[in-house]
Amino acid sequence: MNIHGYKIGDIICQTFSYNMTINDFWQVVKTTPKSVTLQKINKKVVKGDPWGPGGGQVAPIKDDFVVNHTRQNRITSRTREDNTLFSEAGHMSKVDATEAAKGCYECHWD
């Protein structure tokens, strides 16, 4: 665990949103005091249809890694107290595994 409370196995959600809401999920695979190494994990639809006009709910699949898709995020002074990581593509937030299993809203409808 690093000084910000991240530990191996934590799930991180990265949300992209403009006209659509798309979630990518990442799992912490390594920590240092000032950074976390994340590996992308797959997701599953748990309710509705994320590709339909009403959207749906998607949930991460822990330990189901996307091959060769790793990134390192340095925890900086821009990291908020709620452990939101900032990246070039949006913000990334640690999610509680129980809550994540219920699903996060996603809609690809533009």
N, CA, C and O atoms as a Tinker XYZ file with bonds, in Angstrom:
   440  protein
     1  N      0.849000   -1.179000    0.000000    73     2
     2  CA     0.000000    0.000000    0.000000    64     1     3
     3  C      0.891000    1.237000    0.000000    63     2     4     5
     4  O      1.912000    1.284000    0.687000    81     3
     5  N      0.485000    2.249000   -0.789000    73     3     6
     6  CA     1.283000    3.471000   -0.793000    64     5     7
     7  C      0.668000    4.513000    0.143000    63     6     8     9
     8  O     -0.350000    4.263000    0.788000    81     7
     9  N      1.298000    5.672000    0.203000    73     7    10
    10  CA     0.894000    6.685000    1.178000    64     9    11
    11  C     -0.518000    7.222000    0.926000    63    10    12    13
    12  O     -1.116000    7.813000    1.825000    81    11
    13  N     -1.052000    7.031000   -0.264000    73    11    14
    14  CA    -2.403000    7.506000   -0.574000    64    13    15
    15  C     -3.449000    6.411000   -0.393000    63    14    16    17
    16  O     -4.631000    6.629000   -0.659000    81    15
    17  N     -3.019000    5.242000    0.055000    73    15    18
    18  CA    -3.961000    4.171000    0.346000    64    17    19
    19  C     -4.235000    3.195000   -0.776000    63    18    20    21
    20  O     -5.063000    2.298000   -0.620000    81    19
    21  N     -3.561000    3.345000   -1.906000    73    19    22
    22  CA    -3.744000    2.387000   -2.991000    64    21    23
    23  C     -3.010000    1.102000   -2.653000    63    22    24    25
    24  O     -1.906000    1.128000   -2.111000    81    23
    25  N     -3.640000   -0.031000   -2.981000    73    23    26
    26  CA    -2.983000   -1.321000   -2.761000    64    25    27
    27  C     -3.237000   -2.220000   -3.966000    63    26    28    29
    28  O     -4.168000   -2.004000   -4.741000    81    27
    29  N     -2.400000   -3.214000   -4.100000    73    27    30
    30  CA    -2.537000   -4.160000   -5.204000    64    29    31
    31  C     -3.920000   -4.802000   -5.127000    63    30    32    33
    32  O     -4.358000   -5.248000   -4.066000    81    31
    33  N     -4.593000   -4.839000   -6.269000    73    31    34
    34  CA    -5.928000   -5.416000   -6.349000    64    33    35
    35  C     -7.036000   -4.385000   -6.376000    63    34    36    37
    36  O     -8.164000   -4.714000   -6.743000    81    35
    37  N     -6.750000   -3.127000   -5.992000    73    35    38
    38  CA    -7.773000   -2.084000   -6.049000    64    37    39
    39  C     -8.267000   -1.905000   -7.484000    63    38    40    41
    40  O     -7.508000   -2.062000   -8.441000    81    39
    41  N     -9.544000   -1.574000   -7.615000    73    39    42
    42  CA   -10.154000   -1.324000   -8.926000    64    41    43
    43  C    -10.295000    0.184000   -9.118000    63    42    44    45
    44  O    -10.759000    0.898000   -8.229000    81    43
    45  N     -9.885000    0.652000  -10.299000    73    43    46
    46  CA    -9.953000    2.060000  -10.667000    64    45    47
    47  C    -10.881000    2.176000  -11.875000    63    46    48    49
    48  O    -10.784000    1.397000  -12.823000    81    47
    49  N    -11.783000    3.160000  -11.829000    73    47    50
    50  CA   -12.682000    3.417000  -12.956000    64    49    51
    51  C    -12.258000    4.705000  -13.645000    63    50    52    53
    52  O    -12.062000    5.731000  -12.994000    81    51
    53  N    -12.118000    4.649000  -14.946000    73    51    54
    54  CA   -11.817000    5.825000  -15.759000    64    53    55
    55  C    -13.039000    6.098000  -16.623000    63    54    56    57
    56  O    -13.448000    5.254000  -17.420000    81    55
    57  N    -13.616000    7.281000  -16.460000    73    55    58
    58  CA   -14.836000    7.626000  -17.171000    64    57    59
    59  C    -14.556000    8.685000  -18.231000    63    58    60    61
    60  O    -13.899000    9.693000  -17.970000    81    59
    61  N    -15.066000    8.433000  -19.426000    73    59    62
    62  CA   -15.001000    9.390000  -20.527000    64    61    63
    63  C    -16.425000    9.858000  -20.759000    63    62    64    65
    64  O    -17.344000    9.041000  -20.819000    81    63
    65  N    -16.618000   11.145000  -20.887000    73    63    66
    66  CA   -17.988000   11.614000  -21.055000    64    65    67
    67  C    -18.009000   12.905000  -21.856000    63    66    68    69
    68  O    -17.276000   13.849000  -21.560000    81    67
    69  N    -18.833000   12.934000  -22.844000    73    67    70
    70  CA   -19.166000   14.146000  -23.567000    64    69    71
    71  C    -20.620000   13.971000  -23.963000    63    70    72    73
    72  O    -21.516000   14.351000  -23.209000    81    71
    73  N    -20.866000   13.409000  -25.121000    73    71    74
    74  CA   -22.227000   13.028000  -25.480000    64    73    75
    75  C    -22.534000   11.606000  -25.022000    63    74    76    77
    76  O    -23.697000   11.217000  -24.916000    81    75
    77  N    -21.488000   10.837000  -24.752000    73    75    78
    78  CA   -21.627000    9.454000  -24.336000    64    77    79
    79  C    -20.934000    9.307000  -22.977000    63    78    80    81
    80  O    -20.165000   10.176000  -22.569000    81    79
    81  N    -21.212000    8.208000  -22.289000    73    79    82
    82  CA   -20.508000    7.893000  -21.056000    64    81    83
    83  C    -19.904000    6.512000  -21.219000    63    82    84    85
    84  O    -20.623000    5.524000  -21.368000    81    83
    85  N    -18.591000    6.446000  -21.189000    73    83    86
    86  CA   -17.865000    5.188000  -21.379000    64    85    87
    87  C    -16.920000    4.998000  -20.198000    63    86    88    89
    88  O    -16.246000    5.938000  -19.777000    81    87
    89  N    -16.874000    3.786000  -19.670000    73    87    90
    90  CA   -16.009000    3.466000  -18.538000    64    89    91
    91  C    -14.945000    2.461000  -18.948000    63    90    92    93
    92  O    -15.236000    1.479000  -19.631000    81    91
    93  N    -13.726000    2.709000  -18.533000    73    91    94
    94  CA   -12.665000    1.708000  -18.593000    64    93    95
    95  C    -12.319000    1.369000  -17.153000    63    94    96    97
    96  O    -12.339000    2.236000  -16.278000    81    95
    97  N    -12.004000    0.114000  -16.914000    73    95    98
    98  CA   -11.642000   -0.307000  -15.572000    64    97    99
    99  C    -10.200000   -0.783000  -15.562000    63    98   100   101
   100  O     -9.726000   -1.422000  -16.502000    81    99
   101  N     -9.519000   -0.455000  -14.481000    73    99   102
   102  CA    -8.109000   -0.779000  -14.302000    64   101   103
   103  C     -7.937000   -1.417000  -12.932000    63   102   104   105
   104  O     -8.710000   -1.155000  -12.011000    81   103
   105  N     -6.911000   -2.260000  -12.807000    73   103   106
   106  CA    -6.612000   -2.881000  -11.527000    64   105   107
   107  C     -5.184000   -2.535000  -11.141000    63   106   108   109
   108  O     -4.280000   -2.597000  -11.974000    81   107
   109  N     -4.978000   -2.171000   -9.881000    73   107   110
   110  CA    -3.636000   -1.855000   -9.390000    64   109   111
   111  C     -2.830000   -3.146000   -9.323000    63   110   112   113
   112  O     -3.224000   -4.104000   -8.658000    81   111
   113  N     -1.684000   -3.159000  -10.029000    73   111   114
   114  CA    -0.824000   -4.346000  -10.036000    64   113   115
   115  C      0.515000   -4.102000   -9.341000    63   114   116   117
   116  O      1.258000   -5.046000   -9.071000    81   115
   117  N      0.825000   -2.821000   -9.049000    73   115   118
   118  CA     2.074000   -2.481000   -8.376000    64   117   119
   119  C      1.913000   -1.094000   -7.760000    63   118   120   121
   120  O      1.239000   -0.232000   -8.323000    81   119
   121  N      2.536000   -0.886000   -6.603000    73   119   122
   122  CA     2.522000    0.435000   -5.989000    64   121   123
   123  C      3.921000    0.830000   -5.557000    63   122   124   125
   124  O      4.750000   -0.021000   -5.235000    81   123
   125  N      4.170000    2.121000   -5.554000    73   123   126
   126  CA     5.343000    2.719000   -4.932000    64   125   127
   127  C      4.784000    3.844000   -4.064000    63   126   128   129
   128  O      3.587000    4.122000   -4.137000    81   127
   129  N      5.598000    4.490000   -3.256000    73   127   130
   130  CA     5.046000    5.573000   -2.438000    64   129   131
   131  C      4.347000    6.676000   -3.244000    63   130   132   133
   132  O      3.411000    7.302000   -2.746000    81   131
   133  N      4.792000    6.918000   -4.477000    73   131   134
   134  CA     4.239000    8.038000   -5.244000    64   133   135
   135  C      3.576000    7.649000   -6.559000    63   134   136   137
   136  O      3.231000    8.525000   -7.351000    81   135
   137  N      3.393000    6.364000   -6.807000    73   135   138
   138  CA     2.767000    5.979000   -8.069000    64   137   139
   139  C      2.034000    4.648000   -7.930000    63   138   140   141
   140  O      2.239000    3.886000   -6.986000    81   139
   141  N      1.182000    4.410000   -8.901000    73   139   142
   142  CA     0.524000    3.115000   -9.023000    64   141   143
   143  C      0.683000    2.647000  -10.461000    63   142   144   145
   144  O      0.634000    3.451000  -11.391000    81   143
   145  N      0.872000    1.354000  -10.640000    73   143   146
   146  CA     0.891000    0.756000  -11.968000    64   145   147
   147  C     -0.426000    0.031000  -12.135000    63   146   148   149
   148  O     -0.817000   -0.788000  -11.304000    81   147
   149  N     -1.105000    0.351000  -13.234000    73   147   150
   150  CA    -2.438000   -0.170000  -13.485000    64   149   151
   151  C     -2.439000   -1.054000  -14.713000    63   150   152   153
   152  O     -1.719000   -0.789000  -15.676000    81   151
   153  N     -3.244000   -2.106000  -14.684000    73   151   154
   154  CA    -3.465000   -2.930000  -15.862000    64   153   155
   155  C     -4.960000   -2.916000  -16.155000    63   154   156   157
   156  O     -5.790000   -3.108000  -15.266000    81   155
   157  N     -5.277000   -2.685000  -17.418000    73   155   158
   158  CA    -6.681000   -2.625000  -17.818000    64   157   159
   159  C     -7.327000   -3.991000  -17.629000    63   158   160   161
   160  O     -6.711000   -5.022000  -17.899000    81   159
   161  N     -8.596000   -3.990000  -17.156000    73   159   162
   162  CA    -9.351000   -5.227000  -17.006000    64   161   163
   163  C    -10.637000   -5.132000  -17.820000    63   162   164   165
   164  O    -11.123000   -4.042000  -18.122000    81   163
   165  N    -11.170000   -6.283000  -18.162000    73   163   166
   166  CA   -12.398000   -6.341000  -18.948000    64   165   167
   167  C    -13.603000   -5.977000  -18.088000    63   166   168   169
   168  O    -13.526000   -5.935000  -16.860000    81   167
   169  N    -14.708000   -5.717000  -18.763000    73   167   170
   170  CA   -15.954000   -5.382000  -18.083000    64   169   171
   171  C    -17.071000   -6.229000  -18.667000    63   170   172   173
   172  O    -16.948000   -6.796000  -19.753000    81   171
   173  N    -18.183000   -6.303000  -17.907000    73   171   174
   174  CA   -19.349000   -7.053000  -18.374000    64   173   175
   175  C    -20.595000   -6.187000  -18.177000    63   174   176   177
   176  O    -20.635000   -5.320000  -17.304000    81   175
   177  N    -21.596000   -6.438000  -18.996000    73   175   178
   178  CA   -22.876000   -5.741000  -18.869000    64   177   179
   179  C    -23.673000   -6.450000  -17.784000    63   178   180   181
   180  O    -23.851000   -7.667000  -17.837000    81   179
   181  N    -24.155000   -5.695000  -16.799000    73   179   182
   182  CA   -24.950000   -6.287000  -15.727000    64   181   183
   183  C    -26.424000   -5.876000  -15.792000    63   182   184   185
   184  O    -27.267000   -6.482000  -15.129000    81   183
   185  N    -26.735000   -4.851000  -16.587000    73   183   186
   186  CA   -28.129000   -4.411000  -16.701000    64   185   187
   187  C    -28.276000   -3.522000  -17.925000    63   186   188   189
   188  O    -27.403000   -2.703000  -18.213000    81   187
   189  N    -29.370000   -3.681000  -18.637000    73   187   190
   190  CA   -29.664000   -2.803000  -19.760000    64   189   191
   191  C    -28.763000   -3.053000  -20.962000    63   190   192   193
   192  O    -28.188000   -4.130000  -21.118000    81   191
   193  N    -28.656000   -2.041000  -21.801000    73   191   194
   194  CA   -27.871000   -2.123000  -23.033000    64   193   195
   195  C    -27.055000   -0.842000  -23.199000    63   194   196   197
   196  O    -27.595000    0.183000  -23.617000    81   195
   197  N    -25.755000   -0.888000  -22.877000    73   195   198
   198  CA   -24.929000    0.316000  -23.007000    64   197   199
   199  C    -24.865000    0.881000  -24.426000    63   198   200   201
   200  O    -24.478000    2.035000  -24.610000    81   199
   201  N    -25.244000    0.079000  -25.443000    73   199   202
   202  CA   -25.205000    0.547000  -26.824000    64   201   203
   203  C    -26.562000    1.043000  -27.288000    63   202   204   205
   204  O    -26.710000    1.455000  -28.438000    81   203
   205  N    -27.558000    1.007000  -26.406000    73   203   206
   206  CA   -28.894000    1.496000  -26.731000    64   205   207
   207  C    -29.093000    2.912000  -26.216000    63   206   208   209
   208  O    -28.252000    3.431000  -25.482000    81   207
   209  N    -30.206000    3.543000  -26.598000    73   207   210
   210  CA   -30.421000    4.949000  -26.226000    64   209   211
   211  C    -30.565000    5.178000  -24.725000    63   210   212   213
   212  O    -30.279000    6.279000  -24.254000    81   211
   213  N    -30.996000    4.184000  -23.960000    73   211   214
   214  CA   -31.161000    4.351000  -22.521000    64   213   215
   215  C    -29.941000    3.994000  -21.703000    63   214   216   217
   216  O    -29.900000    4.246000  -20.499000    81   215
   217  N    -28.943000    3.406000  -22.350000    73   215   218
   218  CA   -27.735000    3.007000  -21.642000    64   217   219
   219  C    -27.943000    1.772000  -20.794000    63   218   220   221
   220  O    -28.991000    1.128000  -20.845000    81   219
   221  N    -26.929000    1.455000  -20.017000    73   219   222
   222  CA   -26.971000    0.276000  -19.169000    64   221   223
   223  C    -25.936000    0.377000  -18.073000    63   222   224   225
   224  O    -25.330000    1.430000  -17.870000    81   223
   225  N    -25.736000   -0.718000  -17.369000    73   223   226
   226  CA   -24.766000   -0.774000  -16.279000    64   225   227
   227  C    -23.676000   -1.777000  -16.654000    63   226   228   229
   228  O    -23.967000   -2.877000  -17.121000    81   227
   229  N    -22.421000   -1.386000  -16.445000    73   227   230
   230  CA   -21.290000   -2.285000  -16.681000    64   229   231
   231  C    -20.499000   -2.419000  -15.378000    63   230   232   233
   232  O    -20.458000   -1.503000  -14.556000    81   231
   233  N    -19.878000   -3.581000  -15.216000    73   231   234
   234  CA   -19.104000   -3.847000  -14.007000    64   233   235
   235  C    -17.742000   -4.420000  -14.390000    63   234   236   237
   236  O    -17.630000   -5.135000  -15.385000    81   235
   237  N    -16.707000   -4.110000  -13.606000    73   235   238
   238  CA   -15.379000   -4.659000  -13.882000    64   237   239
   239  C    -15.323000   -6.144000  -13.561000    63   238   240   241
   240  O    -16.061000   -6.642000  -12.712000    81   239
   241  N    -14.430000   -6.840000  -14.261000    73   239   242
   242  CA   -14.181000   -8.251000  -13.978000    64   241   243
   243  C    -12.770000   -8.335000  -13.392000    63   242   244   245
   244  O    -11.780000   -8.324000  -14.123000    81   243
   245  N    -12.697000   -8.418000  -12.063000    73   243   246
   246  CA   -11.405000   -8.415000  -11.378000    64   245   247
   247  C    -10.540000   -9.578000  -11.858000    63   246   248   249
   248  O    -11.018000  -10.697000  -12.043000    81   247
   249  N     -9.258000   -9.283000  -12.055000    73   247   250
   250  CA    -8.235000  -10.246000  -12.484000    64   249   251
   251  C     -8.408000  -10.741000  -13.926000    63   250   252   253
   252  O     -7.688000  -11.649000  -14.342000    81   251
   253  N     -9.336000  -10.175000  -14.693000    73   251   254
   254  CA    -9.501000  -10.529000  -16.104000    64   253   255
   255  C     -8.810000   -9.444000  -16.930000    63   254   256   257
   256  O     -9.448000   -8.538000  -17.467000    81   255
   257  N     -7.484000   -9.570000  -17.013000    73   255   258
   258  CA    -6.648000   -8.519000  -17.574000    64   257   259
   259  C     -6.688000   -8.474000  -19.093000    63   258   260   261
   260  O     -6.728000   -9.507000  -19.761000    81   259
   261  N     -6.676000   -7.251000  -19.628000    73   259   262
   262  CA    -6.499000   -7.025000  -21.054000    64   261   263
   263  C     -4.998000   -7.109000  -21.306000    63   262   264   265
   264  O     -4.225000   -6.369000  -20.697000    81   263
   265  N     -4.588000   -7.994000  -22.189000    73   263   266
   266  CA    -3.173000   -8.252000  -22.430000    64   265   267
   267  C     -2.472000   -7.011000  -22.970000    63   266   268   269
   268  O     -3.013000   -6.308000  -23.824000    81   267
   269  N     -1.269000   -6.744000  -22.469000    73   267   270
   270  CA    -0.411000   -5.660000  -22.941000    64   269   271
   271  C     -1.060000   -4.282000  -22.859000    63   270   272   273
   272  O     -0.876000   -3.454000  -23.751000    81   271
   273  N     -1.810000   -4.037000  -21.807000    73   271   274
   274  CA    -2.435000   -2.726000  -21.647000    64   273   275
   275  C     -2.198000   -2.252000  -20.210000    63   274   276   277
   276  O     -3.081000   -2.332000  -19.356000    81   275
   277  N     -0.989000   -1.759000  -19.973000    73   275   278
   278  CA    -0.577000   -1.315000  -18.640000    64   277   279
   279  C     -0.212000    0.153000  -18.706000    63   278   280   281
   280  O      0.283000    0.634000  -19.725000    81   279
   281  N     -0.460000    0.867000  -17.610000    73   279   282
   282  CA    -0.059000    2.272000  -17.532000    64   281   283
   283  C      0.403000    2.555000  -16.112000    63   282   284   285
   284  O     -0.001000    1.883000  -15.163000    81   283
   285  N      1.255000    3.557000  -15.986000    73   283   286
   286  CA     1.693000    3.988000  -14.661000    64   285   287
   287  C      1.174000    5.395000  -14.427000    63   286   288   289
   288  O      1.342000    6.274000  -15.272000    81   287
   289  N      0.549000    5.607000  -13.289000    73   287   290
   290  CA     0.068000    6.935000  -12.923000    64   289   291
   291  C      0.822000    7.405000  -11.696000    63   290   292   293
   292  O      0.824000    6.742000  -10.658000    81   291
   293  N      1.451000    8.538000  -11.824000    73   291   294
   294  CA     2.142000    9.142000  -10.689000    64   293   295
   295  C      1.128000    9.934000   -9.875000    63   294   296   297
   296  O      0.352000   10.711000  -10.431000    81   295
   297  N      1.131000    9.746000   -8.606000    73   295   298
   298  CA     0.226000   10.474000   -7.729000    64   297   299
   299  C      0.878000   11.808000   -7.429000    63   298   300   301
   300  O      1.961000   11.865000   -6.847000    81   299
   301  N      0.214000   12.881000   -7.828000    73   299   302
   302  CA     0.799000   14.213000   -7.714000    64   301   303
   303  C     -0.042000   15.072000   -6.773000    63   302   304   305
   304  O     -1.019000   14.607000   -6.186000    81   303
   305  N      0.352000   16.310000   -6.649000    73   303   306
   306  CA    -0.405000   17.239000   -5.820000    64   305   307
   307  C     -1.790000   17.500000   -6.392000    63   306   308   309
   308  O     -2.664000   18.003000   -5.685000    81   307
   309  N     -2.002000   17.169000   -7.648000    73   307   310
   310  CA    -3.332000   17.318000   -8.253000    64   309   311
   311  C     -4.252000   16.181000   -7.847000    63   310   312   313
   312  O     -5.458000   16.246000   -8.085000    81   311
   313  N     -3.695000   15.133000   -7.232000    73   311   314
   314  CA    -4.536000   14.035000   -6.778000    64   313   315
   315  C     -5.378000   14.532000   -5.616000    63   314   316   317
   316  O     -4.846000   15.051000   -4.635000    81   315
   317  N     -6.664000   14.378000   -5.723000    73   315   318
   318  CA    -7.571000   14.894000   -4.707000    64   317   319
   319  C     -7.602000   13.986000   -3.487000    63   318   320   321
   320  O     -7.138000   12.846000   -3.526000    81   319
   321  N     -8.156000   14.515000   -2.408000    73   319   322
   322  CA    -8.253000   13.749000   -1.171000    64   321   323
   323  C     -9.071000   12.483000   -1.338000    63   322   324   325
   324  O     -8.874000   11.525000   -0.590000    81   323
   325  N     -9.987000   12.452000   -2.301000    73   323   326
   326  CA   -10.805000   11.257000   -2.493000    64   325   327
   327  C    -10.103000   10.237000   -3.395000    63   326   328   329
   328  O    -10.730000    9.300000   -3.890000    81   327
   329  N     -8.799000   10.429000   -3.602000    73   327   330
   330  CA    -7.963000    9.502000   -4.377000    64   329   331
   331  C     -8.317000    9.445000   -5.854000    63   330   332   333
   332  O     -8.151000    8.404000   -6.489000    81   331
   333  N     -8.805000   10.553000   -6.409000    73   331   334
   334  CA    -9.004000   10.633000   -7.843000    64   333   335
   335  C     -7.648000   10.850000   -8.497000    63   334   336   337
   336  O     -6.921000   11.777000   -8.139000    81   335
   337  N     -7.312000   10.005000   -9.446000    73   335   338
   338  CA    -6.094000   10.167000  -10.230000    64   337   339
   339  C     -6.468000   10.936000  -11.489000    63   338   340   341
   340  O     -7.533000   10.703000  -12.060000    81   339
   341  N     -5.619000   11.835000  -11.923000    73   339   342
   342  CA    -5.868000   12.565000  -13.156000    64   341   343
   343  C     -4.968000   12.011000  -14.250000    63   342   344   345
   344  O     -3.792000   11.736000  -14.011000    81   343
   345  N     -5.511000   11.848000  -15.436000    73   343   346
   346  CA    -4.724000   11.359000  -16.561000    64   345   347
   347  C     -5.027000   12.243000  -17.760000    63   346   348   349
   348  O     -5.896000   13.113000  -17.706000    81   347
   349  N     -4.303000   12.008000  -18.831000    73   347   350
   350  CA    -4.489000   12.814000  -20.025000    64   349   351
   351  C     -5.864000   12.583000  -20.654000    63   350   352   353
   352  O     -6.314000   13.393000  -21.464000    81   351
   353  N     -6.520000   11.512000  -20.299000    73   351   354
   354  CA    -7.804000   11.186000  -20.923000    64   353   355
   355  C     -8.987000   11.354000  -19.978000    63   354   356   357
   356  O    -10.083000   10.886000  -20.283000    81   355
   357  N     -8.795000   11.997000  -18.863000    73   355   358
   358  CA    -9.902000   12.170000  -17.937000    64   357   359
   359  C     -9.478000   11.836000  -16.520000    63   358   360   361
   360  O     -8.286000   11.758000  -16.223000    81   359
   361  N    -10.453000   11.641000  -15.648000    73   359   362
   362  CA   -10.101000   11.312000  -14.278000    64   361   363
   363  C    -10.345000    9.833000  -14.011000    63   362   364   365
   364  O    -11.142000    9.183000  -14.688000    81   363
   365  N     -9.656000    9.329000  -13.029000    73   363   366
   366  CA    -9.745000    7.924000  -12.654000    64   365   367
   367  C     -9.986000    7.880000  -11.148000    63   366   368   369
   368  O     -9.289000    8.552000  -10.388000    81   367
   369  N    -10.959000    7.101000  -10.719000    73   367   370
   370  CA   -11.295000    7.035000   -9.307000    64   369   371
   371  C    -11.309000    5.596000   -8.810000    63   370   372   373
   372  O    -11.752000    4.686000   -9.510000    81   371
   373  N    -10.818000    5.408000   -7.589000    73   371   374
   374  CA   -10.886000    4.097000   -6.962000    64   373   375
   375  C    -12.341000    3.812000   -6.648000    63   374   376   377
   376  O    -13.059000    4.683000   -6.157000    81   375
   377  N    -12.776000    2.596000   -6.931000    73   375   378
   378  CA   -14.159000    2.226000   -6.657000    64   377   379
   379  C    -14.197000    1.062000   -5.681000    63   378   380   381
   380  O    -13.342000    0.177000   -5.709000    81   379
   381  N    -15.191000    1.081000   -4.830000    73   379   382
   382  CA   -15.419000   -0.016000   -3.905000    64   381   383
   383  C    -15.866000   -1.237000   -4.708000    63   382   384   385
   384  O    -16.748000   -1.130000   -5.561000    81   383
   385  N    -15.264000   -2.390000   -4.441000    73   383   386
   386  CA   -15.544000   -3.593000   -5.219000    64   385   387
   387  C    -17.017000   -3.999000   -5.146000    63   386   388   389
   388  O    -17.584000   -4.443000   -6.144000    81   387
   389  N    -17.628000   -3.853000   -3.997000    73   387   390
   390  CA   -19.039000   -4.214000   -3.849000    64   389   391
   391  C    -19.927000   -3.299000   -4.687000    63   390   392   393
   392  O    -20.850000   -3.764000   -5.355000    81   391
   393  N    -19.645000   -2.005000   -4.648000    73   391   394
   394  CA   -20.421000   -1.056000   -5.438000    64   393   395
   395  C    -20.183000   -1.257000   -6.934000    63   394   396   397
   396  O    -21.116000   -1.172000   -7.733000    81   395
   397  N    -18.933000   -1.523000   -7.308000    73   395   398
   398  CA   -18.604000   -1.718000   -8.722000    64   397   399
   399  C    -19.334000   -2.925000   -9.292000    63   398   400   401
   400  O    -19.726000   -2.917000  -10.459000    81   399
   401  N    -19.521000   -3.957000   -8.484000    73   399   402
   402  CA   -20.205000   -5.165000   -8.946000    64   401   403
   403  C    -21.652000   -4.876000   -9.325000    63   402   404   405
   404  O    -22.229000   -5.588000  -10.147000    81   403
   405  N    -22.246000   -3.836000   -8.731000    73   403   406
   406  CA   -23.620000   -3.458000   -9.064000    64   405   407
   407  C    -23.688000   -2.778000  -10.424000    63   406   408   409
   408  O    -24.742000   -2.752000  -11.060000    81   407
   409  N    -22.567000   -2.231000  -10.864000    73   407   410
   410  CA   -22.502000   -1.617000  -12.187000    64   409   411
   411  C    -22.398000   -0.112000  -12.152000    63   410   412   413
   412  O    -22.860000    0.548000  -11.222000    81   411
   413  N    -21.779000    0.413000  -13.194000    73   411   414
   414  CA   -21.621000    1.846000  -13.405000    64   413   415
   415  C    -22.356000    2.190000  -14.703000    63   414   416   417
   416  O    -22.306000    1.431000  -15.670000    81   415
   417  N    -23.032000    3.325000  -14.716000    73   415   418
   418  CA   -23.787000    3.717000  -15.909000    64   417   419
   419  C    -22.860000    3.898000  -17.105000    63   418   420   421
   420  O    -21.793000    4.504000  -16.999000    81   419
   421  N    -23.289000    3.359000  -18.246000    73   419   422
   422  CA   -22.530000    3.527000  -19.489000    64   421   423
   423  C    -23.519000    3.622000  -20.652000    63   422   424   425
   424  O    -24.490000    2.868000  -20.721000    81   423
   425  N    -23.256000    4.562000  -21.563000    73   423   426
   426  CA   -24.104000    4.729000  -22.742000    64   425   427
   427  C    -23.252000    5.159000  -23.929000    63   426   428   429
   428  O    -22.633000    6.223000  -23.902000    81   427
   429  N    -23.222000    4.343000  -24.957000    73   427   430
   430  CA   -22.468000    4.646000  -26.180000    64   429   431
   431  C    -23.307000    5.404000  -27.189000    63   430   432   433
   432  O    -22.804000    5.779000  -28.248000    81   431
   433  N    -24.564000    5.635000  -26.888000    73   431   434
   434  CA   -25.486000    6.305000  -27.805000    64   433   435
   435  C    -25.085000    7.770000  -27.928000    63   434   436   437
   436  O    -24.983000    8.473000  -26.923000    81   435
   437  N    -24.861000    8.224000  -29.133000    73   435   438
   438  CA   -24.443000    9.611000  -29.354000    64   437   439
   439  C    -25.587000   10.445000  -29.856000    63   438   440
   440  O    -25.420000   11.641000  -30.098000    81   439
